[in-house]
């Protein structure tokens, strides 16, 4: 019988958070829609609220071919966005 331990062999790697801007005014908002039902509605509305309430914008949207498929154009998405919204919705 093999007994497996759920404990990690080493501790977690510590990483610093990315630097954050003090405000979103004028920041380009990218929306990466994962193609799940209602993801476009949820992420689009959050982007609109960021533009409206925080002065962010413009908003640009990309759509993945499916939720389980990788984004083929990730370099383009990152280059065109200061703030990126992505996630899951059903």
N, CA, C and O atoms as a GROMACS GRO file, in nm:
protein
  360
    1UNK      N    1   0.085  -0.117   0.000
    1UNK     CA    2   0.000   0.000   0.000
    1UNK      C    3   0.089   0.123   0.000
    1UNK      O    4   0.186   0.131   0.075
    2UNK      N    5   0.054   0.219  -0.087
    2UNK     CA    6   0.123   0.348  -0.091
    2UNK      C    7   0.041   0.448  -0.012
    2UNK      O    8  -0.080   0.459  -0.030
    3UNK      N    9   0.108   0.524   0.075
    3UNK     CA   10   0.044   0.629   0.151
    3UNK      C   11   0.102   0.761   0.101
    3UNK      O   12   0.223   0.781   0.106
    4UNK      N   13   0.016   0.849   0.054
    4UNK     CA   14   0.060   0.977   0.000
    4UNK      C   15   0.028   1.087   0.099
    4UNK      O   16  -0.079   1.089   0.161
    5UNK      N   17   0.121   1.178   0.114
    5UNK     CA   18   0.103   1.291   0.204
    5UNK      C   19   0.049   1.410   0.126
    5UNK      O   20   0.099   1.440   0.018
    6UNK      N   21  -0.053   1.480   0.179
    6UNK     CA   22  -0.104   1.600   0.113
    6UNK      C   23  -0.018   1.723   0.138
    6UNK      O   24  -0.047   1.830   0.085
    7UNK      N   25   0.086   1.710   0.217
    7UNK     CA   26   0.172   1.824   0.250
    7UNK      C   27   0.269   1.852   0.137
    7UNK      O   28   0.323   1.759   0.076
    8UNK      N   29   0.292   1.979   0.110
    8UNK     CA   30   0.387   2.017   0.006
    8UNK      C   31   0.529   1.987   0.051
    8UNK      O   32   0.560   1.990   0.170
    9UNK      N   33   0.614   1.960  -0.045
    9UNK     CA   34   0.753   1.932  -0.014
    9UNK      C   35   0.831   2.058   0.019
    9UNK      O   36   0.933   2.054   0.088
   10UNK      N   37   0.783   2.171  -0.030
   10UNK     CA   38   0.849   2.298   0.000
   10UNK      C   39   0.742   2.403   0.028
   10UNK      O   40   0.624   2.383  -0.003
   11UNK      N   41   0.783   2.512   0.086
   11UNK     CA   42   0.689   2.620   0.119
   11UNK      C   43   0.644   2.694  -0.006
   11UNK      O   44   0.704   2.678  -0.112
   12UNK      N   45   0.540   2.775   0.006
   12UNK     CA   46   0.491   2.850  -0.109
   12UNK      C   47   0.591   2.956  -0.151
   12UNK      O   48   0.659   3.016  -0.068
   13UNK      N   49   0.599   2.978  -0.280
   13UNK     CA   50   0.687   3.082  -0.333
   13UNK      C   51   0.620   3.218  -0.312
   13UNK      O   52   0.506   3.238  -0.353
   14UNK      N   53   0.691   3.309  -0.250
   14UNK     CA   54   0.636   3.443  -0.225
   14UNK      C   55   0.664   3.533  -0.344
   14UNK      O   56   0.777   3.537  -0.394
   15UNK      N   57   0.564   3.604  -0.389
   15UNK     CA   58   0.578   3.697  -0.500
   15UNK      C   59   0.517   3.830  -0.461
   15UNK      O   60   0.423   3.836  -0.382
   16UNK      N   61   0.572   3.935  -0.516
   16UNK     CA   62   0.517   4.068  -0.492
   16UNK      C   63   0.399   4.092  -0.586
   16UNK      O   64   0.397   4.042  -0.698
   17UNK      N   65   0.302   4.167  -0.538
   17UNK     CA   66   0.190   4.206  -0.622
   17UNK      C   67   0.238   4.305  -0.728
   17UNK      O   68   0.336   4.378  -0.706
   18UNK      N   69   0.170   4.308  -0.840
   18UNK     CA   70   0.201   4.407  -0.942
   18UNK      C   71   0.173   4.546  -0.886
   18UNK      O   72   0.084   4.562  -0.802
   19UNK      N   73   0.248   4.645  -0.930
   19UNK     CA   74   0.224   4.782  -0.885
   19UNK      C   75   0.086   4.827  -0.929
   19UNK      O   76   0.043   4.798  -1.040
   20UNK      N   77   0.019   4.896  -0.843
   20UNK     CA   78  -0.116   4.944  -0.870
   20UNK      C   79  -0.114   5.095  -0.891
   20UNK      O   80  -0.040   5.167  -0.824
   21UNK      N   81  -0.195   5.141  -0.982
   21UNK     CA   82  -0.211   5.283  -1.006
   21UNK      C   83  -0.304   5.340  -0.899
   21UNK      O   84  -0.399   5.272  -0.858
   22UNK      N   85  -0.281   5.463  -0.853
   22UNK     CA   86  -0.368   5.520  -0.750
   22UNK      C   87  -0.511   5.546  -0.800
   22UNK      O   88  -0.604   5.550  -0.720
   23UNK      N   89  -0.530   5.565  -0.931
   23UNK     CA   90  -0.666   5.580  -0.983
   23UNK      C   91  -0.673   5.525  -1.126
   23UNK      O   92  -0.570   5.493  -1.186
   24UNK      N   93  -0.792   5.515  -1.178
   24UNK     CA   94  -0.815   5.454  -1.309
   24UNK      C   95  -0.844   5.557  -1.419
   24UNK      O   96  -0.874   5.520  -1.533
   25UNK      N   97  -0.835   5.684  -1.384
   25UNK     CA   98  -0.869   5.788  -1.480
   25UNK      C   99  -0.786   5.773  -1.609
   25UNK      O  100  -0.664   5.776  -1.607
   26UNK      N  101  -0.857   5.757  -1.722
   26UNK     CA  102  -0.793   5.746  -1.852
   26UNK      C  103  -0.730   5.611  -1.883
   26UNK      O  104  -0.674   5.593  -1.991
   27UNK      N  105  -0.738   5.517  -1.792
   27UNK     CA  106  -0.678   5.385  -1.814
   27UNK      C  107  -0.762   5.306  -1.914
   27UNK      O  108  -0.885   5.306  -1.908
   28UNK      N  109  -0.694   5.238  -2.006
   28UNK     CA  110  -0.762   5.156  -2.108
   28UNK      C  111  -0.812   5.027  -2.042
   28UNK      O  112  -0.736   4.956  -1.977
   29UNK      N  113  -0.940   4.998  -2.061
   29UNK     CA  114  -1.001   4.879  -2.003
   29UNK      C  115  -1.010   4.771  -2.109
   29UNK      O  116  -1.069   4.792  -2.215
   30UNK      N  117  -0.952   4.656  -2.080
   30UNK     CA  118  -0.966   4.540  -2.166
   30UNK      C  119  -1.062   4.442  -2.102
   30UNK      O  120  -1.060   4.420  -1.981
   31UNK      N  121  -1.148   4.383  -2.184
   31UNK     CA  122  -1.241   4.281  -2.138
   31UNK      C  123  -1.211   4.154  -2.218
   31UNK      O  124  -1.223   4.153  -2.341
   32UNK      N  125  -1.173   4.048  -2.148
   32UNK     CA  126  -1.149   3.919  -2.212
   32UNK      C  127  -1.265   3.826  -2.175
   32UNK      O  128  -1.266   3.767  -2.067
   33UNK      N  129  -1.360   3.816  -2.266
   33UNK     CA  130  -1.480   3.735  -2.248
   33UNK      C  131  -1.442   3.588  -2.270
   33UNK      O  132  -1.385   3.554  -2.374
   34UNK      N  133  -1.472   3.502  -2.174
   34UNK     CA  134  -1.435   3.361  -2.186
   34UNK      C  135  -1.541   3.277  -2.258
   34UNK      O  136  -1.528   3.155  -2.264
   35UNK      N  137  -1.643   3.339  -2.311
   35UNK     CA  138  -1.750   3.274  -2.388
   35UNK      C  139  -1.850   3.196  -2.303
   35UNK      O  140  -1.936   3.127  -2.359
   36UNK      N  141  -1.841   3.203  -2.173
   36UNK     CA  142  -1.943   3.138  -2.090
   36UNK      C  143  -2.070   3.224  -2.095
   36UNK      O  144  -2.064   3.345  -2.119
   37UNK      N  145  -2.184   3.159  -2.073
   37UNK     CA  146  -2.310   3.235  -2.077
   37UNK      C  147  -2.307   3.354  -1.980
   37UNK      O  148  -2.274   3.339  -1.863
   38UNK      N  149  -2.343   3.469  -2.030
   38UNK     CA  150  -2.354   3.594  -1.954
   38UNK      C  151  -2.222   3.657  -1.913
   38UNK      O  152  -2.222   3.761  -1.847
   39UNK      N  153  -2.109   3.598  -1.949
   39UNK     CA  154  -1.980   3.660  -1.915
   39UNK      C  155  -1.969   3.796  -1.982
   39UNK      O  156  -1.920   3.892  -1.922
   40UNK      N  157  -2.014   3.806  -2.108
   40UNK     CA  158  -2.006   3.933  -2.178
   40UNK      C  159  -2.091   4.040  -2.110
   40UNK      O  160  -2.052   4.157  -2.104
   41UNK      N  161  -2.207   4.001  -2.059
   41UNK     CA  162  -2.296   4.096  -1.991
   41UNK      C  163  -2.233   4.144  -1.860
   41UNK      O  164  -2.227   4.264  -1.834
   42UNK      N  165  -2.185   4.050  -1.780
   42UNK     CA  166  -2.125   4.084  -1.651
   42UNK      C  167  -2.000   4.170  -1.668
   42UNK      O  168  -1.990   4.277  -1.608
   43UNK      N  169  -1.906   4.124  -1.748
   43UNK     CA  170  -1.780   4.196  -1.764
   43UNK      C  171  -1.800   4.330  -1.834
   43UNK      O  172  -1.736   4.429  -1.800
   44UNK      N  173  -1.890   4.333  -1.931
   44UNK     CA  174  -1.919   4.458  -2.001
   44UNK      C  175  -1.977   4.562  -1.907
   44UNK      O  176  -1.942   4.680  -1.914
   45UNK      N  177  -2.065   4.520  -1.818
   45UNK     CA  178  -2.126   4.614  -1.723
   45UNK      C  179  -2.023   4.665  -1.623
   45UNK      O  180  -2.023   4.783  -1.589
   46UNK      N  181  -1.936   4.576  -1.574
   46UNK     CA  182  -1.831   4.620  -1.482
   46UNK      C  183  -1.739   4.721  -1.552
   46UNK      O  184  -1.700   4.821  -1.491
   47UNK      N  185  -1.705   4.696  -1.678
   47UNK     CA  186  -1.622   4.790  -1.753
   47UNK      C  187  -1.692   4.925  -1.768
   47UNK      O  188  -1.629   5.029  -1.752
   48UNK      N  189  -1.821   4.922  -1.800
   48UNK     CA  190  -1.897   5.047  -1.811
   48UNK      C  191  -1.897   5.125  -1.681
   48UNK      O  192  -1.881   5.247  -1.681
   49UNK      N  193  -1.914   5.055  -1.570
   49UNK     CA  194  -1.914   5.122  -1.439
   49UNK      C  195  -1.778   5.180  -1.406
   49UNK      O  196  -1.769   5.289  -1.349
   50UNK      N  197  -1.670   5.110  -1.442
   50UNK     CA  198  -1.536   5.166  -1.420
   50UNK      C  199  -1.517   5.293  -1.502
   50UNK      O  200  -1.461   5.391  -1.453
   51UNK      N  201  -1.563   5.291  -1.625
   51UNK     CA  202  -1.552   5.410  -1.709
   51UNK      C  203  -1.634   5.524  -1.652
   51UNK      O  204  -1.589   5.639  -1.648
   52UNK      N  205  -1.755   5.493  -1.609
   52UNK     CA  206  -1.848   5.595  -1.558
   52UNK      C  207  -1.804   5.652  -1.424
   52UNK      O  208  -1.802   5.774  -1.406
   53UNK      N  209  -1.768   5.565  -1.331
   53UNK     CA  210  -1.743   5.609  -1.193
   53UNK      C  211  -1.598   5.645  -1.165
   53UNK      O  212  -1.570   5.727  -1.077
   54UNK      N  213  -1.505   5.585  -1.240
   54UNK     CA  214  -1.364   5.609  -1.211
   54UNK      C  215  -1.293   5.685  -1.322
   54UNK      O  216  -1.174   5.713  -1.312
   55UNK      N  217  -1.367   5.717  -1.430
   55UNK     CA  218  -1.307   5.793  -1.539
   55UNK      C  219  -1.216   5.709  -1.627
   55UNK      O  220  -1.137   5.764  -1.704
   56UNK      N  221  -1.227   5.577  -1.617
   56UNK     CA  222  -1.146   5.489  -1.701
   56UNK      C  223  -1.205   5.483  -1.840
   56UNK      O  224  -1.320   5.521  -1.862
   57UNK      N  225  -1.127   5.434  -1.934
   57UNK     CA  226  -1.175   5.416  -2.070
   57UNK      C  227  -1.066   5.451  -2.167
   57UNK      O  228  -0.971   5.518  -2.128
   58UNK      N  229  -1.073   5.412  -2.287
   58UNK     CA  230  -1.180   5.342  -2.356
   58UNK      C  231  -1.186   5.193  -2.320
   58UNK      O  232  -1.096   5.140  -2.256
   59UNK      N  233  -1.294   5.128  -2.365
   59UNK     CA  234  -1.316   4.985  -2.339
   59UNK      C  235  -1.298   4.909  -2.469
   59UNK      O  236  -1.352   4.946  -2.573
   60UNK      N  237  -1.220   4.802  -2.462
   60UNK     CA  238  -1.202   4.714  -2.578
   60UNK      C  239  -1.227   4.571  -2.533
   60UNK      O  240  -1.182   4.530  -2.426
   61UNK      N  241  -1.298   4.494  -2.616
   61UNK     CA  242  -1.337   4.358  -2.579
   61UNK      C  243  -1.281   4.255  -2.676
   61UNK      O  244  -1.279   4.276  -2.797
   62UNK      N  245  -1.236   4.144  -2.621
   62UNK     CA  246  -1.194   4.027  -2.697
   62UNK      C  247  -1.274   3.908  -2.647
   62UNK      O  248  -1.318   3.906  -2.533
   63UNK      N  249  -1.293   3.808  -2.732
   63UNK     CA  250  -1.370   3.689  -2.695
   63UNK      C  251  -1.289   3.564  -2.724
   63UNK      O  252  -1.241   3.544  -2.835
   64UNK      N  253  -1.275   3.479  -2.623
   64UNK     CA  254  -1.209   3.351  -2.641
   64UNK      C  255  -1.302   3.258  -2.718
   64UNK      O  256  -1.424   3.275  -2.712
   65UNK      N  257  -1.247   3.158  -2.789
   65UNK     CA  258  -1.334   3.065  -2.864
   65UNK      C  259  -1.412   2.971  -2.775
   65UNK      O  260  -1.506   2.907  -2.822
   66UNK      N  261  -1.377   2.961  -2.650
   66UNK     CA  262  -1.449   2.876  -2.555
   66UNK      C  263  -1.386   2.889  -2.418
   66UNK      O  264  -1.269   2.926  -2.407
   67UNK      N  265  -1.463   2.859  -2.313
   67UNK     CA  266  -1.415   2.877  -2.176
   67UNK      C  267  -1.293   2.793  -2.145
   67UNK      O  268  -1.207   2.834  -2.067
   68UNK      N  269  -1.283   2.674  -2.205
   68UNK     CA  270  -1.170   2.586  -2.176
   68UNK      C  271  -1.055   2.603  -2.276
   68UNK      O  272  -0.955   2.531  -2.267
   69UNK      N  273  -1.069   2.694  -2.369
   69UNK     CA  274  -0.966   2.718  -2.471
   69UNK      C  275  -0.881   2.838  -2.431
   69UNK      O  276  -0.933   2.934  -2.375
   70UNK      N  277  -0.751   2.833  -2.459
   70UNK     CA  278  -0.666   2.947  -2.423
   70UNK      C  279  -0.691   3.066  -2.516
   70UNK      O  280  -0.738   3.050  -2.629
   71UNK      N  281  -0.659   3.182  -2.468
   71UNK     CA  282  -0.669   3.303  -2.549
   71UNK      C  283  -0.547   3.308  -2.641
   71UNK      O  284  -0.434   3.322  -2.593
   72UNK      N  285  -0.569   3.296  -2.770
   72UNK     CA  286  -0.459   3.292  -2.866
   72UNK      C  287  -0.391   3.428  -2.881
   72UNK      O  288  -0.274   3.435  -2.916
   73UNK      N  289  -0.463   3.534  -2.855
   73UNK     CA  290  -0.414   3.670  -2.877
   73UNK      C  291  -0.380   3.741  -2.745
   73UNK      O  292  -0.401   3.862  -2.734
   74UNK      N  293  -0.331   3.670  -2.648
   74UNK     CA  294  -0.308   3.727  -2.516
   74UNK      C  295  -0.209   3.843  -2.519
   74UNK      O  296  -0.227   3.941  -2.446
   75UNK      N  297  -0.106   3.835  -2.601
   75UNK     CA  298  -0.008   3.946  -2.609
   75UNK      C  299  -0.076   4.074  -2.657
   75UNK      O  300  -0.048   4.182  -2.606
   76UNK      N  301  -0.166   4.062  -2.754
   76UNK     CA  302  -0.241   4.178  -2.804
   76UNK      C  303  -0.331   4.236  -2.696
   76UNK      O  304  -0.338   4.357  -2.678
   77UNK      N  305  -0.399   4.148  -2.624
   77UNK     CA  306  -0.490   4.190  -2.516
   77UNK      C  307  -0.412   4.268  -2.410
   77UNK      O  308  -0.454   4.376  -2.369
   78UNK      N  309  -0.300   4.215  -2.367
   78UNK     CA  310  -0.220   4.280  -2.263
   78UNK      C  311  -0.160   4.412  -2.310
   78UNK      O  312  -0.154   4.508  -2.234
   79UNK      N  313  -0.116   4.416  -2.436
   79UNK     CA  314  -0.056   4.539  -2.488
   79UNK      C  315  -0.158   4.652  -2.501
   79UNK      O  316  -0.122   4.769  -2.492
   80UNK      N  317  -0.284   4.618  -2.523
   80UNK     CA  318  -0.388   4.719  -2.545
   80UNK      C  319  -0.466   4.755  -2.419
   80UNK      O  320  -0.560   4.834  -2.426
   81UNK      N  321  -0.428   4.698  -2.304
   81UNK     CA  322  -0.505   4.718  -2.182
   81UNK      C  323  -0.417   4.764  -2.066
   81UNK      O  324  -0.307   4.714  -2.046
   82UNK      N  325  -0.469   4.861  -1.991
   82UNK     CA  326  -0.405   4.898  -1.864
   82UNK      C  327  -0.471   4.823  -1.749
   82UNK      O  328  -0.408   4.793  -1.648
   83UNK      N  329  -0.599   4.792  -1.766
   83UNK     CA  330  -0.679   4.718  -1.669
   83UNK      C  331  -0.747   4.608  -1.749
   83UNK      O  332  -0.805   4.633  -1.854
   84UNK      N  333  -0.740   4.485  -1.698
   84UNK     CA  334  -0.800   4.373  -1.771
   84UNK      C  335  -0.904   4.305  -1.684
   84UNK      O  336  -0.875   4.266  -1.570
   85UNK      N  337  -1.024   4.291  -1.738
   85UNK     CA  338  -1.131   4.219  -1.670
   85UNK      C  339  -1.152   4.086  -1.741
   85UNK      O  340  -1.168   4.083  -1.863
   86UNK      N  341  -1.150   3.979  -1.666
   86UNK     CA  342  -1.182   3.848  -1.720
   86UNK      C  343  -1.239   3.766  -1.608
   86UNK      O  344  -1.217   3.797  -1.491
   87UNK      N  345  -1.310   3.663  -1.640
   87UNK     CA  346  -1.369   3.581  -1.536
   87UNK      C  347  -1.471   3.487  -1.592
   87UNK      O  348  -1.477   3.462  -1.712
   88UNK      N  349  -1.551   3.436  -1.503
   88UNK     CA  350  -1.649   3.335  -1.538
   88UNK      C  351  -1.787   3.380  -1.495
   88UNK      O  352  -1.804   3.443  -1.390
   89UNK      N  353  -1.885   3.346  -1.576
   89UNK     CA  354  -2.023   3.377  -1.540
   89UNK      C  355  -2.114   3.273  -1.601
   89UNK      O  356  -2.086   3.220  -1.708
   90UNK      N  357  -2.220   3.245  -1.535
   90UNK     CA  358  -2.322   3.152  -1.587
   90UNK      C  359  -2.460   3.211  -1.564
   90UNK      O  360  -2.560   3.149  -1.600
   0.00000   0.00000   0.00000
